[in-house]
Amino acid sequence: MKKIATFLLIFCVFLALPCFFDGSQKTLAWQEAAIVSATEESEQAPQSATYIVSANSAVVFAEANFASDKLATKVHKDKIFVLLDGENPIQENWEGYNFYKISLQENNVESDTTQFGFVLCSLLTLQRPEIVAMPNFNAKTNKECKVFLQQNGAFVESDITLIHGQEIFLYEGFDAKKDFIAISYVLDGSVSYGFLKTDDVSPNGINPLLITCAVLIIAVVSIIFAWLFMKNKHVKLKKQKPGQYNLTKNN
């Protein structure tokens, strides 16, 4: 009886072996297919770059225009991931306004009608590693001044005050013809973005005292030359009068 039981057990094991190896191969094949699929999906997924809301707020529109549905509103210093075409952000233009294209899922924005959204370009600033860590300051404030935020195309004064001489970073350069200059600055241990009145900014390498002295020197030199010119003219007039008198007397 024991021999029969042993024989049946061995027989069952041999019958089960093909199924076991076949199932293992199927499982292994499925795992490999899943890995390949995930890799392909990762390679095909659109790349994005991190931008920061430098304005007071930024609306996410369903389309690249102001008349489309407003899907969400991001606030100052929020991160927004902008889709890239190669190394360049994807943009769409509408009546002279440029919009960045974003993935709603990546930016935690819900919508039943679309997978993408659009944000006005002028409200965002590319997050740069050197700015996030600590700006390479290239300017400073020349007096105590208020930081401005951009809202609906206008500059709105915030409640943030920078002290006189505070170091700032001009991430769009300095243009004396502009009314406002885009800046980043460190406040409470973190980097913030905004705008300052151009008159409140002194770029590094330009000494306002030297400029003031140069203006005063030019003014003084101009006054001296004007005085010498008038004095010389007055002397000539004096020399002419006696000659004119003698000529009249002799006649």
DOVO-727739 format. One line per 5 residues: number of its first residue (from 1); their letters; for each residue x, y negated, z of N, C-alpha, C. Coordinates in Angstrom, 3 decimals. Layout:
% DOVO-727739
NUM) A) X:Y:Z:X:Y:Z:X:Y:Z | ...
% end
This chain:
% DOVO-727739
1) MKKIA) 0.833:1.210:0.000:0.000:0.000:0.000:0.866:-1.259:0.000 | 1.919:-1.200:0.813:2.826:-2.350:0.886:3.517:-2.567:-0.449 | 3.860:-1.487:-1.132:4.517:-1.610:-2.426:3.586:-2.260:-3.447 | 2.322:-1.855:-3.373:1.342:-2.434:-4.321:1.175:-3.928:-4.053 | 1.091:-4.297:-2.763:0.935:-5.709:-2.394:2.142:-6.538:-2.834
6) TFLLI) 3.333:-5.953:-2.635:4.560:-6.646:-3.051:4.590:-6.824:-4.555 | 4.186:-5.792:-5.283:4.168:-5.855:-6.748:3.203:-6.929:-7.238 | 2.023:-6.976:-6.633:1.027:-7.990:-7.027:1.536:-9.406:-6.736 | 2.241:-9.566:-5.594:2.774:-10.889:-5.226:3.810:-11.353:-6.235 | 4.735:-10.419:-6.598:5.767:-10.762:-7.580:5.142:-11.067:-8.937
11) FCVFL) 4.139:-10.281:-9.294:3.449:-10.489:-10.564:2.783:-11.868:-10.618 | 2.149:-12.240:-9.534:1.496:-13.583:-9.472:2.521:-14.712:-9.580 | 3.689:-14.517:-8.933:4.739:-15.539:-8.992:5.206:-15.736:-10.423 | 5.436:-14.643:-11.133:5.869:-14.718:-12.538:4.816:-15.390:-13.416 | 3.560:-15.137:-13.123:2.490:-15.790:-13.888:2.449:-17.301:-13.633
16) ALPCF) 2.778:-17.686:-12.389:2.697:-19.110:-12.019:3.893:-19.926:-12.470 | 5.043:-19.274:-12.705:6.264:-19.996:-13.064:6.114:-20.849:-14.324 | 5.562:-20.333:-15.436:5.412:-21.180:-16.637:4.579:-22.424:-16.389 | 3.519:-22.239:-15.614:2.653:-23.400:-15.316:3.420:-24.450:-14.509 | 4.270:-23.957:-13.571:5.044:-24.879:-12.728:6.009:-25.704:-13.547
21) FDGSQ) 6.791:-25.027:-14.398:7.754:-25.743:-15.231:7.063:-26.650:-16.224 | 5.939:-26.196:-16.755:5.202:-27.018:-17.711:4.674:-28.281:-17.050 | 4.152:-28.115:-15.809:3.636:-29.279:-15.071:4.738:-30.236:-14.707 | 5.910:-29.694:-14.347:7.041:-30.557:-13.992:7.497:-31.364:-15.183 | 7.536:-30.670:-16.354:7.952:-31.375:-17.567:6.965:-32.468:-17.934
26) KTLAW) 5.650:-32.159:-17.757:4.630:-33.166:-18.051:4.757:-34.356:-17.111 | 5.001:-34.056:-15.839:5.156:-35.142:-14.853:6.367:-35.995:-15.188 | 7.497:-35.323:-15.542:8.714:-36.041:-15.896:8.505:-36.885:-17.145 | 7.812:-36.314:-18.118:7.526:-37.060:-19.353:6.663:-38.276:-19.073 | 5.677:-38.097:-18.191:4.789:-39.223:-17.853:5.569:-40.328:-17.156
31) QEAAI) 6.477:-39.940:-16.249:7.283:-40.930:-15.532:8.190:-41.689:-16.492 | 8.811:-40.944:-17.435:9.672:-41.598:-18.416:8.875:-42.560:-19.286 | 7.673:-42.153:-19.691:6.824:-43.022:-20.505:6.437:-44.277:-19.737 | 6.149:-44.114:-18.441:5.779:-45.257:-17.610:6.941:-46.230:-17.486 | 8.172:-45.691:-17.330:9.359:-46.548:-17.213:9.590:-47.318:-18.506
36) VSATE) 9.481:-46.599:-19.655:9.657:-47.244:-20.961:8.616:-48.319:-21.169 | 7.350:-48.005:-20.803:6.267:-48.970:-20.965:6.499:-50.212:-20.122 | 6.929:-50.008:-18.865:7.198:-51.147:-17.979:8.343:-51.990:-18.494 | 9.383:-51.313:-19.037:10.531:-52.050:-19.585:10.130:-52.876:-20.786 | 9.340:-52.260:-21.682:8.884:-52.992:-22.866:8.003:-54.166:-22.483
41) ESEQA) 7.133:-53.941:-21.502:6.252:-55.024:-21.050:7.057:-56.167:-20.461 | 8.130:-55.820:-19.701:8.990:-56.840:-19.106:9.721:-57.625:-20.183 | 10.183:-56.896:-21.225:10.911:-57.566:-22.296:9.988:-58.455:-23.122 | 8.714:-58.046:-23.260:7.778:-58.802:-24.071:7.113:-59.935:-23.297 | 7.186:-59.886:-21.960:6.547:-60.923:-21.151:7.183:-62.278:-21.435
46) PQSAT) 6.377:-63.310:-21.626:6.931:-64.632:-21.929:7.747:-65.183:-20.758 | 8.865:-65.792:-21.064:9.718:-66.389:-20.039:9.172:-67.756:-19.647 | 9.560:-68.205:-18.475:9.087:-69.500:-18.001:10.190:-70.216:-17.241 | 10.029:-71.524:-17.121:10.958:-72.360:-16.356:10.189:-73.050:-15.244 | 10.866:-73.304:-14.151:10.219:-73.915:-12.991:10.279:-75.436:-13.075
51) YIVSA) 9.108:-76.038:-12.996:9.002:-77.497:-12.971:8.384:-77.924:-11.641 | 8.608:-79.182:-11.286:8.083:-79.750:-10.041:7.126:-80.887:-10.374 | 6.008:-80.949:-9.651:5.072:-82.067:-9.834:5.693:-83.312:-9.212 | 6.136:-84.235:-10.061:6.770:-85.460:-9.565:5.752:-86.579:-9.390 | 4.528:-86.362:-9.854:3.462:-87.343:-9.686:2.690:-87.048:-8.396
56) NSAVV) 1.702:-87.881:-8.111:0.870:-87.661:-6.936:0.083:-86.368:-7.076 | -0.347:-86.071:-8.302:-1.046:-84.831:-8.590:-0.968:-84.551:-10.084 | -1.279:-83.306:-10.470:-1.255:-82.922:-11.879:-2.393:-81.945:-12.138 | -3.248:-82.289:-13.090:-4.411:-81.455:-13.418:-4.010:-80.397:-14.444 | -4.501:-79.176:-14.243:-4.318:-78.095:-15.215:-5.562:-78.054:-16.095
61) FAEAN) -5.400:-78.356:-17.381:-6.521:-78.375:-18.314:-6.593:-77.046:-19.070 | -7.815:-76.705:-19.524:-8.004:-75.474:-20.295:-7.409:-75.603:-21.692 | -7.370:-76.822:-22.225:-6.788:-77.095:-23.530:-5.904:-78.330:-23.424 | -5.134:-78.585:-24.473:-4.196:-79.710:-24.448:-4.900:-81.018:-24.785 | -5.860:-81.392:-23.945:-6.524:-82.686:-24.071:-7.243:-83.000:-22.764
66) FASDK) -7.561:-84.269:-22.579:-8.170:-84.702:-21.319:-9.653:-84.382:-21.231 | -10.260:-84.022:-22.357:-11.705:-83.750:-22.371:-12.037:-82.306:-22.015 | -11.041:-81.428:-21.995:-11.295:-80.011:-21.704:-11.524:-79.790:-20.212 | -11.918:-78.556:-19.873:-12.213:-78.227:-18.476:-10.981:-78.371:-17.594 | -11.204:-78.870:-16.381:-10.136:-78.974:-15.396:-10.142:-77.699:-14.554
71) LATKV) -9.103:-76.896:-14.703:-9.058:-75.588:-14.056:-8.506:-75.651:-12.636 | -7.611:-76.589:-12.380:-7.000:-76.707:-11.053:-6.266:-78.037:-10.965 | -5.905:-78.400:-9.750:-5.110:-79.610:-9.518:-3.933:-79.263:-8.617 | -2.742:-79.511:-9.104:-1.525:-79.296:-8.321:-1.114:-80.623:-7.694 | -0.561:-80.565:-6.507:-0.211:-81.795:-5.795:1.294:-82.037:-5.852
76) HKDKI) 1.683:-83.181:-5.336:3.080:-83.615:-5.362:4.001:-82.554:-4.763 | 5.095:-82.246:-5.480:6.143:-81.297:-5.097:5.748:-79.835:-5.291 | 4.536:-79.569:-5.806:4.178:-78.182:-6.138:5.028:-77.684:-7.305 | 5.268:-76.374:-7.328:5.988:-75.769:-8.446:4.997:-75.334:-9.520 | 5.356:-75.561:-10.777:4.560:-75.092:-11.913:5.502:-74.391:-12.885
81) FVLLD) 5.127:-73.189:-13.282:5.955:-72.394:-14.186:5.483:-72.629:-15.619 | 6.360:-73.233:-16.414:6.049:-73.615:-17.796:6.595:-72.561:-18.756 | 5.777:-72.150:-19.716:6.192:-71.134:-20.675:7.263:-71.675:-21.614 | 8.169:-70.775:-22.016:9.287:-71.161:-22.877:9.184:-70.487:-24.232 | 9.668:-71.185:-25.231:9.894:-70.609:-26.552:11.407:-70.597:-26.746
86) GENPI) 12.029:-69.463:-26.407:13.487:-69.444:-26.361:13.943:-70.145:-25.097 | 14.637:-71.257:-25.264:15.093:-72.045:-24.116:14.290:-73.330:-23.950 | 13.354:-73.591:-24.841:12.595:-74.835:-24.823:11.180:-74.619:-24.304 | 10.667:-75.559:-23.509:9.288:-75.434:-23.016:8.293:-75.584:-24.164 | 7.218:-74.817:-24.120:6.188:-74.886:-25.156:5.323:-76.118:-24.906
91) QENWE) 5.192:-76.950:-25.925:4.424:-78.183:-25.803:3.382:-78.286:-26.916 | 2.311:-78.988:-26.606:1.311:-79.326:-27.613:0.991:-80.813:-27.487 | 0.814:-81.448:-28.622:0.570:-82.889:-28.644:-0.891:-83.181:-28.946 | -1.425:-84.149:-28.238:-2.804:-84.594:-28.466:-2.845:-86.118:-28.382 | -3.047:-86.758:-29.517:-3.163:-88.224:-29.611:-1.995:-88.930:-28.918
96) GYNFY) -0.792:-88.404:-29.135:0.402:-89.046:-28.582:0.790:-88.569:-27.196 | -0.032:-87.728:-26.575:0.279:-87.187:-25.246:0.790:-85.760:-25.392 | 1.887:-85.439:-24.700:2.466:-84.100:-24.742:2.065:-83.307:-23.504 | 1.664:-82.048:-23.739:1.248:-81.150:-22.666:2.136:-79.908:-22.662 | 2.513:-79.457:-21.448:3.212:-78.190:-21.302:2.187:-77.053:-21.225
101) KISLQ) 2.526:-75.920:-21.844:1.666:-74.736:-21.793:2.109:-73.837:-20.648 | 1.154:-73.355:-19.857:1.481:-72.514:-18.711:0.616:-71.256:-18.713 | 1.094:-70.230:-18.020:0.313:-69.015:-17.796:-0.494:-69.206:-16.513 | -1.813:-69.039:-16.603:-2.655:-69.240:-15.424:-2.364:-68.198:-14.352 | -2.129:-66.967:-14.768:-1.856:-65.898:-13.805:-0.570:-66.172:-13.029
106) ENNVE) 0.457:-66.604:-13.731:1.735:-66.874:-13.079:1.640:-68.048:-12.116 | 0.723:-68.981:-12.401:0.572:-70.170:-11.554:-0.618:-70.076:-10.600 | -1.172:-68.847:-10.451:-2.275:-68.602:-9.504:-3.479:-69.516:-9.750 | -3.837:-69.626:-11.026:-5.021:-70.400:-11.415:-6.015:-69.439:-12.059 | -7.260:-69.453:-11.600:-8.263:-68.523:-12.100:-9.131:-69.162:-13.183
111) SDTTQ) -9.468:-68.340:-14.175:-10.358:-68.781:-15.254:-10.958:-67.557:-15.931 | -12.251:-67.644:-16.276:-12.922:-66.538:-16.959:-12.863:-66.671:-18.474 | -12.357:-67.794:-18.952:-12.418:-68.062:-20.387:-11.060:-68.089:-21.081 | -9.981:-68.279:-20.336:-8.665:-68.403:-20.971:-7.561:-67.883:-20.059 | -6.437:-67.525:-20.664:-5.276:-67.062:-19.897:-4.213:-68.137:-19.748
116) FGFVL) -4.391:-69.242:-20.470:-3.375:-70.293:-20.472:-3.980:-71.642:-20.082 | -3.116:-72.522:-19.621:-3.524:-73.867:-19.268:-2.497:-74.867:-19.759 | -2.803:-76.155:-19.594:-1.933:-77.214:-20.085:-1.845:-78.332:-19.049 | -0.621:-78.839:-18.871:-0.360:-79.912:-17.906:0.393:-81.026:-18.610 | 0.012:-82.261:-18.339:0.660:-83.422:-18.951:2.146:-83.434:-18.612
121) CSLLT) 2.984:-83.529:-19.640:4.445:-83.423:-19.454:5.013:-84.490:-18.522 | 4.506:-85.702:-18.621:5.080:-86.814:-17.859:4.890:-86.661:-16.349 | 4.054:-85.705:-15.938:3.801:-85.515:-14.507:4.711:-84.470:-13.885 | 5.519:-83.819:-14.716:6.382:-82.740:-14.230:7.851:-83.061:-14.459 | 8.690:-82.500:-13.613:10.138:-82.659:-13.734:10.787:-81.291:-13.607
126) LQRPE) 11.715:-80.988:-14.510:12.406:-79.702:-14.472:13.170:-79.555:-13.167 | 12.974:-78.424:-12.524:13.700:-78.159:-11.286:15.120:-77.734:-11.630 | 16.076:-78.521:-11.206:17.480:-78.233:-11.473:18.134:-77.760:-10.185 | 18.992:-76.746:-10.266:19.625:-76.210:-9.051:20.367:-77.267:-8.248 | 21.069:-78.174:-8.947:21.845:-79.162:-8.209:20.960:-80.171:-7.495
131) IVAMP) 19.726:-80.379:-8.026:18.804:-81.302:-7.365:18.159:-80.633:-6.164 | 17.749:-79.369:-6.336:17.067:-78.665:-5.259:17.975:-78.489:-4.052 | 19.247:-78.157:-4.309:20.177:-77.952:-3.210:20.517:-79.288:-2.555 | 21.073:-80.191:-3.323:21.420:-81.532:-2.839:21.814:-82.374:-4.044 | 21.125:-83.464:-4.285:21.428:-84.261:-5.473:22.848:-84.803:-5.473
136) NFNAK) 23.440:-84.901:-6.669:24.700:-85.621:-6.829:24.341:-87.092:-6.961 | 24.284:-87.763:-5.840:23.775:-89.134:-5.822:24.563:-90.027:-6.775 | 23.856:-90.816:-7.558:24.504:-91.731:-8.497:23.970:-93.154:-8.384 | 23.242:-93.431:-7.310:22.712:-94.784:-7.097:22.286:-94.909:-5.634 | 21.883:-96.118:-5.262:21.360:-96.351:-3.915:20.347:-97.501:-3.953
141) TNKEC) 19.567:-97.605:-2.914:18.609:-98.707:-2.826:19.344:-99.965:-2.378 | 18.932:-101.118:-2.901:19.579:-102.372:-2.500:18.768:-103.140:-1.457 | 17.664:-102.518:-1.019:16.868:-103.087:0.069:15.859:-102.034:0.526 | 15.181:-102.287:1.602:14.121:-101.378:2.035:12.986:-101.428:1.013 | 12.532:-100.265:0.556:11.548:-100.277:-0.531:10.632:-99.068:-0.459
146) KVFLQ) 9.504:-99.171:-1.129:8.502:-98.117:-1.178:8.729:-97.217:-2.388 | 8.436:-95.928:-2.208:8.467:-94.978:-3.309:7.110:-94.995:-4.003 | 7.129:-94.953:-5.329:5.897:-94.930:-6.110:5.696:-93.542:-6.719 | 4.438:-93.144:-6.864:4.076:-91.896:-7.523:3.249:-92.220:-8.756 | 3.321:-91.353:-9.740:2.587:-91.586:-10.985:1.251:-90.859:-10.929
151) QNGAF) 0.190:-91.590:-11.216:-1.151:-91.019:-11.169:-1.981:-91.582:-12.318 | -2.437:-90.675:-13.196:-3.244:-91.072:-14.362:-2.556:-92.153:-15.196 | -1.243:-91.993:-15.369:-0.492:-92.921:-16.196:-0.102:-94.216:-15.509 | -0.499:-94.401:-14.253:-0.177:-95.635:-13.523:0.726:-95.305:-12.333 | 1.480:-96.296:-11.880:2.367:-96.129:-10.736:1.647:-96.604:-9.478
156) VESDI) 1.530:-95.699:-8.508:0.806:-95.987:-7.274:1.777:-95.963:-6.103 | 1.724:-96.985:-5.282:2.620:-97.071:-4.126:2.250:-96.021:-3.094 | 3.251:-95.287:-2.605:3.024:-94.278:-1.574:3.326:-94.866:-0.196 | 3.181:-94.030:0.824:3.493:-94.475:2.181:4.920:-94.126:2.581 | 5.723:-93.697:1.603:7.120:-93.323:1.864:8.011:-94.542:1.682
161) TLIHG) 8.818:-94.832:2.681:9.724:-95.979:2.639:11.166:-95.499:2.690 | 11.988:-95.996:1.781:13.419:-95.693:1.789:14.161:-96.878:2.406 | 15.180:-96.581:3.183:15.921:-97.638:3.861:16.904:-98.307:2.905 | 17.379:-99.457:3.283:18.390:-100.174:2.496:19.684:-99.366:2.461 | 20.193:-99.131:1.261:21.433:-98.382:1.109:21.261:-96.880:1.038
166) QEIFL) 20.014:-96.387:0.986:19.797:-94.937:0.903:20.232:-94.421:-0.468 | 20.976:-93.318:-0.454:21.482:-92.740:-1.691:20.371:-91.994:-2.423 | 20.333:-92.152:-3.742:19.300:-91.542:-4.570:19.939:-90.970:-5.833 | 19.188:-90.136:-6.541:19.662:-89.550:-7.793:18.755:-90.000:-8.926 | 19.328:-90.610:-9.959:18.575:-91.054:-11.137:18.635:-89.933:-12.167
171) YEGFD) 17.594:-89.084:-12.215:17.665:-87.910:-13.082:17.234:-88.211:-14.515 | 16.810:-89.423:-14.792:16.523:-89.831:-16.175:17.384:-91.020:-16.576 | 18.433:-91.279:-15.806:19.319:-92.397:-16.112:18.765:-93.726:-15.631 | 19.501:-94.782:-15.940:19.111:-96.128:-15.517:18.868:-96.999:-16.737 | 17.705:-97.613:-16.795:17.344:-98.515:-17.885:16.795:-99.793:-17.272
176) AKKDF) 17.571:-100.863:-17.344:17.184:-102.130:-16.721:15.935:-102.731:-17.344 | 15.573:-102.286:-18.550:14.388:-102.828:-19.226:13.086:-102.232:-18.693 | 13.192:-101.097:-17.997:11.997:-100.458:-17.447:11.603:-101.091:-16.119 | 10.317:-101.028:-15.819:9.827:-101.560:-14.541:10.081:-100.580:-13.400 | 10.062:-99.257:-13.722:10.249:-98.236:-12.695:11.299:-97.224:-13.153
181) IAISY) 12.035:-96.665:-12.183:13.085:-95.688:-12.445:12.738:-94.385:-11.738 | 12.850:-93.267:-12.468:12.585:-91.946:-11.879:13.741:-91.543:-10.972 | 13.423:-91.105:-9.774:14.460:-90.760:-8.797:14.123:-89.452:-8.075 | 15.141:-88.850:-7.482:14.959:-87.818:-6.463:15.753:-88.269:-5.245 | 15.291:-87.863:-4.076:15.920:-88.314:-2.841:15.701:-87.253:-1.766
186) VLDGS) 16.514:-87.295:-0.737:16.396:-86.337:0.360:15.631:-86.990:1.503 | 14.560:-86.303:1.927:13.745:-86.808:3.026:13.356:-85.648:3.926 | 13.684:-85.755:5.197:13.383:-84.700:6.177:13.960:-83.352:5.765 | 15.157:-83.383:5.203:15.842:-82.149:4.868:15.440:-81.485:3.575 | 14.535:-82.101:2.803:14.129:-81.522:1.523:14.195:-82.583:0.436
191) VSYGF) 14.280:-82.113:-0.809:14.384:-83.025:-1.945:12.992:-83.388:-2.442 | 12.753:-84.679:-2.639:11.470:-85.162:-3.151:11.710:-85.957:-4.428 | 10.628:-86.199:-5.139:10.697:-86.916:-6.412:9.734:-88.093:-6.386 | 10.064:-89.111:-7.169:9.195:-90.273:-7.258:9.805:-91.332:-8.155 | 9.364:-92.564:-7.944:9.836:-93.689:-8.744:10.089:-94.879:-7.827
196) LKTDD) 11.074:-95.693:-8.205:11.344:-96.955:-7.513:11.278:-98.091:-8.514 | 10.948:-99.273:-8.016:11.034:-100.458:-8.874:12.492:-100.632:-9.291 | 12.699:-100.956:-10.542:14.059:-101.071:-11.069:14.872:-102.097:-10.289 | 14.241:-103.169:-9.856:14.944:-104.212:-9.101:15.440:-103.715:-7.747 | 14.882:-102.583:-7.263:15.283:-102.062:-5.953:16.424:-101.053:-6.047
201) VSPNG) 16.919:-100.809:-7.284:17.928:-99.769:-7.500:19.262:-100.371:-7.910 | 20.335:-99.869:-7.291:21.691:-100.270:-7.667:22.467:-99.021:-8.073 | 22.686:-98.817:-9.382:23.449:-97.638:-9.828:24.886:-97.714:-9.339 | 25.481:-96.570:-9.060:26.890:-96.530:-8.649:27.772:-97.049:-9.778 | 28.811:-97.809:-9.407:29.716:-98.366:-10.408:29.373:-99.794:-10.764
206) INPLL) 28.209:-100.252:-10.336:27.814:-101.641:-10.585:27.683:-102.322:-9.228 | 28.564:-103.262:-8.953:28.568:-103.962:-7.673:27.762:-105.254:-7.794 | 26.605:-105.331:-7.139:25.782:-106.546:-7.223:26.519:-107.796:-6.760 | 27.445:-107.659:-5.779:28.181:-108.809:-5.274:29.086:-109.382:-6.358 | 29.721:-108.478:-7.121:30.587:-108.943:-8.206:29.778:-109.666:-9.278
211) ITCAV) 28.597:-109.116:-9.574:27.734:-109.753:-10.570:27.318:-111.136:-10.098 | 26.959:-111.236:-8.807:26.552:-112.536:-8.246:27.708:-113.524:-8.303 | 28.905:-113.083:-7.938:30.081:-113.956:-7.972:30.378:-114.414:-9.403 | 30.261:-113.495:-10.347:30.511:-113.845:-11.750:29.539:-114.901:-12.234 | 28.272:-114.753:-11.853:27.254:-115.737:-12.245:27.568:-117.096:-11.638
216) LIIAV) 27.975:-117.115:-10.362:28.298:-118.383:-9.696:29.518:-119.036:-10.335 | 30.534:-118.226:-10.661:31.738:-118.783:-11.293:31.403:-119.403:-12.642 | 30.601:-118.694:-13.423:30.196:-119.222:-14.735:29.428:-120.524:-14.577 | 28.547:-120.583:-13.563:27.765:-121.795:-13.332:28.660:-122.968:-12.943 | 29.629:-122.695:-12.040:30.546:-123.762:-11.593:31.404:-124.255:-12.747
221) VSIIF) 31.938:-123.318:-13.547:32.764:-123.699:-14.695:31.948:-124.529:-15.695 | 30.694:-124.159:-15.889:29.833:-124.906:-16.807:29.611:-126.324:-16.307 | 29.415:-126.478:-14.991:29.215:-127.813:-14.406:30.474:-128.659:-14.559 | 31.645:-128.034:-14.332:32.912:-128.772:-14.456:33.131:-129.254:-15.886 | 32.889:-128.364:-16.858:33.057:-128.748:-18.251:32.082:-129.858:-18.641
226) AWLFM) 30.852:-129.753:-18.139:29.862:-130.790:-18.437:30.288:-132.127:-17.839 | 30.844:-132.075:-16.608:31.294:-133.324:-15.951:32.474:-133.936:-16.700 | 33.433:-133.103:-17.108:34.581:-133.608:-17.860:34.145:-134.203:-19.199 | 33.183:-133.548:-19.836:32.699:-134.050:-21.126:32.045:-135.416:-20.963 | 31.216:-135.548:-19.945:30.532:-136.825:-19.709:31.531:-137.907:-19.308
231) KNKHV) 32.536:-137.545:-18.512:33.544:-138.518:-18.076:34.358:-139.007:-19.268 | 34.747:-138.073:-20.143:35.519:-138.422:-21.328:34.727:-139.345:-22.245 | 33.442:-139.047:-22.382:32.583:-139.884:-23.220:32.432:-141.279:-22.627 | 32.328:-141.360:-21.303:32.193:-142.648:-20.629:33.452:-143.500:-20.802 | 34.634:-142.869:-20.757:35.910:-143.583:-20.953:35.993:-144.153:-22.353
236) KLKKQ) 35.562:-143.390:-23.341:35.593:-143.864:-24.723:34.690:-145.069:-24.913 | 33.532:-145.060:-24.279:32.609:-146.190:-24.384:33.217:-147.449:-23.770 | 33.951:-147.291:-22.662:34.584:-148.430:-22.011:35.653:-149.033:-22.904 | 36.414:-148.176:-23.596:37.478:-148.662:-24.465:36.929:-149.389:-25.678 | 35.748:-149.023:-26.116:35.167:-149.652:-27.308:34.592:-151.032:-27.004
241) KPGQY) 34.094:-151.304:-25.823:33.408:-152.552:-25.503:34.322:-153.777:-25.566 | 35.536:-153.798:-25.020:36.392:-154.992:-25.130:36.714:-155.348:-26.568 | 36.974:-154.401:-27.416:37.281:-154.667:-28.820:36.120:-155.332:-29.522 | 34.927:-154.835:-29.238:33.738:-155.405:-29.855:33.539:-156.860:-29.399 | 33.853:-157.197:-28.121:33.681:-158.540:-27.597:34.653:-159.515:-28.242
246) NLTKN) 35.956:-159.112:-28.346:36.977:-159.965:-28.947:36.654:-160.267:-30.391 | 36.163:-159.312:-31.092:35.827:-159.503:-32.508:34.713:-160.522:-32.678 | 33.782:-160.503:-31.779:32.665:-161.444:-31.832:33.130:-162.844:-31.484 | 34.076:-162.978:-30.510:34.552:-164.260:-30.062:35.380:-164.932:-31.134 | 36.229:-164.191:-31.849:37.048:-164.765:-32.901:36.204:-165.235:-34.071
251) N) 35.135:-164.575:-34.334:34.263:-165.027:-35.409:33.584:-166.322:-35.057
% end
